[in-house]
Amino acid sequence: MVRALGMDIGSKTVGLATSTSLIAQPGPTIRFTEWEFEEGIQKLTKFIEEFQPEVLIFGYPKNMNGSVGERAEMVDYFIEGVKVYNPKYLDSQIIRIDERRTTKMAKSIMIEAGISRDKQKLSKDSLAAQLILEQYLNQQSFSD
C-alpha cells in the first residue's frame, strides 16, 4: 500500500491523517491565522516534506448539488500552493475526495464517544481528515 496523507482544509486549520497501510491514523492539526492561506500552505508543506507521502488526498467539499463552491475553491488554492512548494507531486498523485458531511460525521462520532466539547474542537479536523483518507483507502482496496 502507498504512503498517503489525508487533509481536511478549513479557513484556519488543516486536519491531517496518515497511512502507510490500509489503516488511516489521525494526525496533527495545522493551525494558521484565519484566511491566511499562504501561512497554512507553508506549514502544510513542511509536514509533507517530513512525512514524504506518495499520494496527497484532499477533502473536496462540493455543494450538495455537486457544484464547486467557495470552500472547494479554497482547497484548489491549497493544492496549487502545495504544487508550487512541492513540484515533485504530479496531478496523478493529488486526489480530491468528495468530503460532504465528513466534519458532521466526525462531530457525531465524538459526541457518541462522550468526548468533551473542548476536545472535540481540537480533534474534529484530524478526525475528518481520517474519514477522508479512509474513504480513499476503501476505494483503493475495492479497485484492486
PyRosetta script that sets phi, psi and omega in degrees:
from pyrosetta import init, pose_from_sequence

init()
pose = pose_from_sequence("MVRALGMDIGSKTVGLATSTSLIAQPGPTIRFTEWEFEEGIQKLTKFIEEFQPEVLIFGYPKNMNGSVGERAEMVDYFIEGVKVYNPKYLDSQIIRIDERRTTKMAKSIMIEAGISRDKQKLSKDSLAAQLILEQYLNQQSFSD")
pose.set_psi(1, 151.9)
pose.set_omega(1, -177.9)
pose.set_phi(2, -83.1)
pose.set_psi(2, 158.1)
pose.set_omega(2, 174.9)
pose.set_phi(3, -81.1)
pose.set_psi(3, 118.3)
pose.set_omega(3, -172.7)
pose.set_phi(4, -126.6)
pose.set_psi(4, 149.6)
pose.set_omega(4, 175.9)
pose.set_phi(5, -123.7)
pose.set_psi(5, 121.4)
pose.set_omega(5, 176.7)
pose.set_phi(6, -100.3)
pose.set_psi(6, 143.2)
pose.set_omega(6, -176.5)
pose.set_phi(7, -136.5)
pose.set_psi(7, 138.6)
pose.set_omega(7, 172.0)
pose.set_phi(8, -117.0)
pose.set_psi(8, 106.9)
pose.set_omega(8, -174.5)
pose.set_phi(9, -90.2)
pose.set_psi(9, 132.2)
pose.set_omega(9, 175.7)
pose.set_phi(10, -128.1)
pose.set_psi(10, -177.0)
pose.set_omega(10, -177.6)
pose.set_phi(11, -75.6)
pose.set_psi(11, -15.6)
pose.set_omega(11, 177.3)
pose.set_phi(12, -144.6)
pose.set_psi(12, 6.9)
pose.set_omega(12, 178.1)
pose.set_phi(13, -144.9)
pose.set_psi(13, 156.6)
pose.set_omega(13, 168.5)
pose.set_phi(14, -129.5)
pose.set_psi(14, 111.1)
pose.set_omega(14, 174.9)
pose.set_phi(15, -80.2)
pose.set_psi(15, 138.5)
pose.set_omega(15, -176.7)
pose.set_phi(16, -122.0)
pose.set_psi(16, 148.0)
pose.set_omega(16, 172.2)
pose.set_phi(17, -142.6)
pose.set_psi(17, 146.6)
pose.set_omega(17, -177.1)
pose.set_phi(18, -125.0)
pose.set_psi(18, 158.5)
pose.set_omega(18, 175.9)
pose.set_phi(19, -152.5)
pose.set_psi(19, 135.9)
pose.set_omega(19, 171.4)
pose.set_phi(20, -121.2)
pose.set_psi(20, 8.0)
pose.set_omega(20, -179.6)
pose.set_phi(21, -149.0)
pose.set_psi(21, -147.2)
pose.set_omega(21, 178.0)
pose.set_phi(22, -88.3)
pose.set_psi(22, 2.3)
pose.set_omega(22, -175.9)
pose.set_phi(23, -114.7)
pose.set_psi(23, 129.8)
pose.set_omega(23, 176.3)
pose.set_phi(24, -89.2)
pose.set_psi(24, 135.9)
pose.set_omega(24, 178.5)
pose.set_phi(25, -115.3)
pose.set_psi(25, 135.4)
pose.set_omega(25, 175.5)
pose.set_phi(26, -64.8)
pose.set_psi(26, 144.1)
pose.set_omega(26, 178.9)
pose.set_phi(27, -117.5)
pose.set_psi(27, -160.6)
pose.set_omega(27, 179.4)
pose.set_phi(28, -76.1)
pose.set_psi(28, 169.9)
pose.set_omega(28, 171.9)
pose.set_phi(29, -112.4)
pose.set_psi(29, 125.1)
pose.set_omega(29, 176.6)
pose.set_phi(30, -84.7)
pose.set_psi(30, 130.3)
pose.set_omega(30, 178.7)
pose.set_phi(31, -114.7)
pose.set_psi(31, 140.4)
pose.set_omega(31, 178.2)
pose.set_phi(32, -146.7)
pose.set_psi(32, 165.9)
pose.set_omega(32, 179.4)
pose.set_phi(33, -60.0)
pose.set_psi(33, 133.0)
pose.set_omega(33, -175.5)
pose.set_phi(34, -52.5)
pose.set_psi(34, 131.1)
pose.set_omega(34, 179.3)
pose.set_phi(35, 67.8)
pose.set_psi(35, 5.9)
pose.set_omega(35, 176.0)
pose.set_phi(36, -92.3)
pose.set_psi(36, 73.6)
pose.set_omega(36, -171.8)
pose.set_phi(37, -64.0)
pose.set_psi(37, -33.0)
pose.set_omega(37, 179.7)
pose.set_phi(38, -60.5)
pose.set_psi(38, -40.7)
pose.set_omega(38, 176.4)
pose.set_phi(39, -61.3)
pose.set_psi(39, -44.7)
pose.set_omega(39, 178.7)
pose.set_phi(40, -63.6)
pose.set_psi(40, -41.6)
pose.set_omega(40, 179.9)
pose.set_phi(41, -63.7)
pose.set_psi(41, -41.6)
pose.set_omega(41, 179.7)
pose.set_phi(42, -64.6)
pose.set_psi(42, -42.0)
pose.set_omega(42, 178.4)
pose.set_phi(43, -66.5)
pose.set_psi(43, -40.0)
pose.set_omega(43, 177.8)
pose.set_phi(44, -63.9)
pose.set_psi(44, -42.3)
pose.set_omega(44, 178.8)
pose.set_phi(45, -58.4)
pose.set_psi(45, -41.0)
pose.set_omega(45, 178.7)
pose.set_phi(46, -61.5)
pose.set_psi(46, -43.6)
pose.set_omega(46, 178.6)
pose.set_phi(47, -64.2)
pose.set_psi(47, -42.6)
pose.set_omega(47, 179.7)
pose.set_phi(48, -60.2)
pose.set_psi(48, -43.2)
pose.set_omega(48, 179.7)
pose.set_phi(49, -63.1)
pose.set_psi(49, -35.7)
pose.set_omega(49, 179.8)
pose.set_phi(50, -74.8)
pose.set_psi(50, -43.6)
pose.set_omega(50, -175.4)
pose.set_phi(51, -80.6)
pose.set_psi(51, -30.1)
pose.set_omega(51, 179.2)
pose.set_phi(52, 56.3)
pose.set_psi(52, 54.6)
pose.set_omega(52, 178.3)
pose.set_phi(53, -70.8)
pose.set_psi(53, 155.0)
pose.set_omega(53, 175.0)
pose.set_phi(54, -86.9)
pose.set_psi(54, -27.2)
pose.set_omega(54, -179.5)
pose.set_phi(55, -133.3)
pose.set_psi(55, 141.8)
pose.set_omega(55, 176.9)
pose.set_phi(56, -111.2)
pose.set_psi(56, 119.8)
pose.set_omega(56, -176.7)
pose.set_phi(57, -109.3)
pose.set_psi(57, 111.7)
pose.set_omega(57, -179.6)
pose.set_phi(58, -102.4)
pose.set_psi(58, 128.8)
pose.set_omega(58, 170.0)
pose.set_phi(59, -66.4)
pose.set_psi(59, 130.7)
pose.set_omega(59, -175.6)
pose.set_phi(60, -120.1)
pose.set_psi(60, 101.3)
pose.set_omega(60, -172.6)
pose.set_phi(61, -81.5)
pose.set_psi(61, 84.4)
pose.set_omega(61, 175.9)
pose.set_phi(62, -71.5)
pose.set_psi(62, 158.1)
pose.set_omega(62, 173.3)
pose.set_phi(63, -68.1)
pose.set_psi(63, 163.5)
pose.set_omega(63, -177.6)
pose.set_phi(64, -60.2)
pose.set_psi(64, -26.0)
pose.set_omega(64, 178.4)
pose.set_phi(65, -86.9)
pose.set_psi(65, 4.5)
pose.set_omega(65, 177.6)
pose.set_phi(66, 91.0)
pose.set_psi(66, -5.8)
pose.set_omega(66, -179.8)
pose.set_phi(67, -78.5)
pose.set_psi(67, 163.1)
pose.set_omega(67, 179.4)
pose.set_phi(68, -92.3)
pose.set_psi(68, 123.7)
pose.set_omega(68, -179.1)
pose.set_phi(69, -113.2)
pose.set_psi(69, -164.5)
pose.set_omega(69, -176.4)
pose.set_phi(70, -59.9)
pose.set_psi(70, -42.3)
pose.set_omega(70, -179.0)
pose.set_phi(71, -65.6)
pose.set_psi(71, -40.4)
pose.set_omega(71, 178.2)
pose.set_phi(72, -67.3)
pose.set_psi(72, -36.9)
pose.set_omega(72, 177.0)
pose.set_phi(73, -63.8)
pose.set_psi(73, -34.9)
pose.set_omega(73, 176.3)
pose.set_phi(74, -62.1)
pose.set_psi(74, -42.5)
pose.set_omega(74, 177.9)
pose.set_phi(75, -63.8)
pose.set_psi(75, -42.0)
pose.set_omega(75, 177.6)
pose.set_phi(76, -58.6)
pose.set_psi(76, -39.1)
pose.set_omega(76, 178.2)
pose.set_phi(77, -62.1)
pose.set_psi(77, -44.6)
pose.set_omega(77, 177.5)
pose.set_phi(78, -61.6)
pose.set_psi(78, -43.5)
pose.set_omega(78, -179.7)
pose.set_phi(79, -59.6)
pose.set_psi(79, -46.7)
pose.set_omega(79, 179.6)
pose.set_phi(80, -62.0)
pose.set_psi(80, -40.1)
pose.set_omega(80, 177.8)
pose.set_phi(81, -64.1)
pose.set_psi(81, -42.4)
pose.set_omega(81, 178.5)
pose.set_phi(82, -62.2)
pose.set_psi(82, -39.7)
pose.set_omega(82, -180.0)
pose.set_phi(83, -66.0)
pose.set_psi(83, -33.1)
pose.set_omega(83, 178.1)
pose.set_phi(84, -66.2)
pose.set_psi(84, -46.8)
pose.set_omega(84, -178.0)
pose.set_phi(85, -79.6)
pose.set_psi(85, -22.0)
pose.set_omega(85, -178.4)
pose.set_phi(86, -129.6)
pose.set_psi(86, 68.6)
pose.set_omega(86, -174.4)
pose.set_phi(87, -64.6)
pose.set_psi(87, -10.8)
pose.set_omega(87, 179.6)
pose.set_phi(88, -69.4)
pose.set_psi(88, -19.1)
pose.set_omega(88, -178.7)
pose.set_phi(89, -82.5)
pose.set_psi(89, 119.0)
pose.set_omega(89, 177.9)
pose.set_phi(90, -84.3)
pose.set_psi(90, 162.9)
pose.set_omega(90, 178.3)
pose.set_phi(91, -56.1)
pose.set_psi(91, -32.6)
pose.set_omega(91, -179.4)
pose.set_phi(92, -70.0)
pose.set_psi(92, -14.7)
pose.set_omega(92, 178.8)
pose.set_phi(93, -98.8)
pose.set_psi(93, 0.2)
pose.set_omega(93, 179.5)
pose.set_phi(94, -114.9)
pose.set_psi(94, 115.7)
pose.set_omega(94, -172.2)
pose.set_phi(95, -120.4)
pose.set_psi(95, 133.3)
pose.set_omega(95, 175.4)
pose.set_phi(96, -100.7)
pose.set_psi(96, 127.9)
pose.set_omega(96, 178.7)
pose.set_phi(97, -115.8)
pose.set_psi(97, 128.7)
pose.set_omega(97, 177.7)
pose.set_phi(98, -58.6)
pose.set_psi(98, 118.6)
pose.set_omega(98, -174.3)
pose.set_phi(99, -113.1)
pose.set_psi(99, 20.7)
pose.set_omega(99, 179.4)
pose.set_phi(100, -52.9)
pose.set_psi(100, 129.1)
pose.set_omega(100, 174.9)
pose.set_phi(101, 75.6)
pose.set_psi(101, 5.9)
pose.set_omega(101, -178.6)
pose.set_phi(102, -67.7)
pose.set_psi(102, -37.5)
pose.set_omega(102, 179.2)
pose.set_phi(103, -66.3)
pose.set_psi(103, -39.1)
pose.set_omega(103, 176.8)
pose.set_phi(104, -64.7)
pose.set_psi(104, -40.6)
pose.set_omega(104, 177.1)
pose.set_phi(105, -62.7)
pose.set_psi(105, -41.8)
pose.set_omega(105, 179.9)
pose.set_phi(106, -61.6)
pose.set_psi(106, -44.0)
pose.set_omega(106, 178.6)
pose.set_phi(107, -62.6)
pose.set_psi(107, -42.7)
pose.set_omega(107, 179.3)
pose.set_phi(108, -61.6)
pose.set_psi(108, -42.7)
pose.set_omega(108, 179.1)
pose.set_phi(109, -60.8)
pose.set_psi(109, -43.3)
pose.set_omega(109, -178.0)
pose.set_phi(110, -69.7)
pose.set_psi(110, -36.6)
pose.set_omega(110, 177.4)
pose.set_phi(111, -64.3)
pose.set_psi(111, -46.4)
pose.set_omega(111, 178.8)
pose.set_phi(112, -61.7)
pose.set_psi(112, -30.7)
pose.set_omega(112, 179.9)
pose.set_phi(113, -82.7)
pose.set_psi(113, -3.5)
pose.set_omega(113, 178.5)
pose.set_phi(114, 75.4)
pose.set_psi(114, 25.3)
pose.set_omega(114, -180.0)
pose.set_phi(115, -78.7)
pose.set_psi(115, 134.9)
pose.set_omega(115, -177.2)
pose.set_phi(116, -63.9)
pose.set_psi(116, 156.4)
pose.set_omega(116, -179.5)
pose.set_phi(117, -58.4)
pose.set_psi(117, -39.8)
pose.set_omega(117, 179.5)
pose.set_phi(118, -61.5)
pose.set_psi(118, -44.0)
pose.set_omega(118, 179.1)
pose.set_phi(119, -71.2)
pose.set_psi(119, -30.5)
pose.set_omega(119, 177.1)
pose.set_phi(120, -61.5)
pose.set_psi(120, -42.8)
pose.set_omega(120, -179.6)
pose.set_phi(121, -60.2)
pose.set_psi(121, -35.7)
pose.set_omega(121, -178.4)
pose.set_phi(122, -78.8)
pose.set_psi(122, -25.8)
pose.set_omega(122, -171.2)
pose.set_phi(123, -107.2)
pose.set_psi(123, -17.0)
pose.set_omega(123, -170.5)
pose.set_phi(124, -61.7)
pose.set_psi(124, -36.4)
pose.set_omega(124, -177.3)
pose.set_phi(125, -69.6)
pose.set_psi(125, -42.8)
pose.set_omega(125, 179.3)
pose.set_phi(126, -71.5)
pose.set_psi(126, -32.3)
pose.set_omega(126, 176.0)
pose.set_phi(127, -68.0)
pose.set_psi(127, -40.1)
pose.set_omega(127, 176.3)
pose.set_phi(128, -62.0)
pose.set_psi(128, -40.9)
pose.set_omega(128, 177.1)
pose.set_phi(129, -62.9)
pose.set_psi(129, -38.0)
pose.set_omega(129, 177.9)
pose.set_phi(130, -63.6)
pose.set_psi(130, -41.9)
pose.set_omega(130, 178.6)
pose.set_phi(131, -63.7)
pose.set_psi(131, -39.5)
pose.set_omega(131, 178.1)
pose.set_phi(132, -63.5)
pose.set_psi(132, -46.8)
pose.set_omega(132, -179.4)
pose.set_phi(133, -65.6)
pose.set_psi(133, -39.2)
pose.set_omega(133, 176.8)
pose.set_phi(134, -61.7)
pose.set_psi(134, -39.0)
pose.set_omega(134, 177.8)
pose.set_phi(135, -60.4)
pose.set_psi(135, -44.9)
pose.set_omega(135, 177.7)
pose.set_phi(136, -62.1)
pose.set_psi(136, -48.2)
pose.set_omega(136, -178.6)
pose.set_phi(137, -61.0)
pose.set_psi(137, -39.5)
pose.set_omega(137, 177.4)
pose.set_phi(138, -63.5)
pose.set_psi(138, -42.0)
pose.set_omega(138, 177.9)
pose.set_phi(139, -61.6)
pose.set_psi(139, -39.7)
pose.set_omega(139, -179.7)
pose.set_phi(140, -67.3)
pose.set_psi(140, -40.7)
pose.set_omega(140, -177.9)
pose.set_phi(141, -69.8)
pose.set_psi(141, -29.2)
pose.set_omega(141, 178.3)
pose.set_phi(142, -81.2)
pose.set_psi(142, -21.4)
pose.set_omega(142, -179.2)
pose.set_phi(143, -88.4)
pose.set_psi(143, -10.9)
pose.set_omega(143, 179.4)
pose.set_phi(144, -78.7)
pose.dump_pdb("model.pdb")
